[in-house]
Amino acid sequence: MDRELEELILAYEAVSASRDKEAEHFLGIFEAKLDDLLKRHPGVSRDILRKSIIRAHRKWALKQANKPPAIPPKE
């Protein structure tokens, strides 16, 4: 996975996993990362980028939920 995309997905994960003031803080970080990416890639739509990140986050979250446990169960 591209490093920039992974950073944005993880930043969005922090937003979605947090609540109240903490969520506002992480949303600010996520939006700042979007701004940085948009500065480096003029002509990219912020709305389309944001929706793409949210879609990629959903796929990432599903993969995380389907991963087997790191420690095998005791028999």
N, C-alpha and C positions, 0 to 999 in steps of 0.2 A: 504494500500500500504506500502511496505517496506520503511523504512526511508531513506536508502541509495539510493534506486531507485528514490524516490521522490526528493532527493537532486540533483541527476544527471539530472533528467527531468527538474527541475527548473533552474539548471545551463545552460542547453541547451536552455531553453526558453529565458534566458537573452541574450545568443549569437544570437539566431534567431531574437529577437526583437530589436537588436541594430545595429548600423552602424559604419563603419570606425574604428577609434582608439578605440572607446568604445567596438566594437565587438571584436577587438584583445584582449582587457583586459579581457572580459568575456570568450573568448575562452581559454585563459590561465588558468582561474579559472576552467573551465570545464575539461580541459586536466589534471590539477593537481588532481582534484577529481577522474578522471579515474585512474591516476597513483596510488593514495592511495588505491583504491579498488583493483587494480591488485596486489599490494604488499601483501594485505591480502588474496588474492585468487590466488596463483600461478597456472599456467597451463591454466588460462582463456585467450582466444584470445582477444587481444585489439581490433582488427578489428570487430570481432563478437559482442563484448560488445558494441562498439561504434554504430554499426548498430542497435542493440537491443534497445539502449537508444533512438536513433532517431525514431525508430518505436513506442516505448512507448510514446515518446513526441507527435507524430502525434495523437495517440489515445487520449491522455490527452487533447491536444488542441481542438480536435473535441468535447469532452465532455464539455470543457469550453465554446465553442461557442454555444452549444445547451442548456446550463443552462438557466432557466427562470430568468428574472431580479429580483434582490433582493428586489426592491421596486415595488409593484404592480402599474400599471398605474391608474391615476385618472379617474374616470368616469364622 
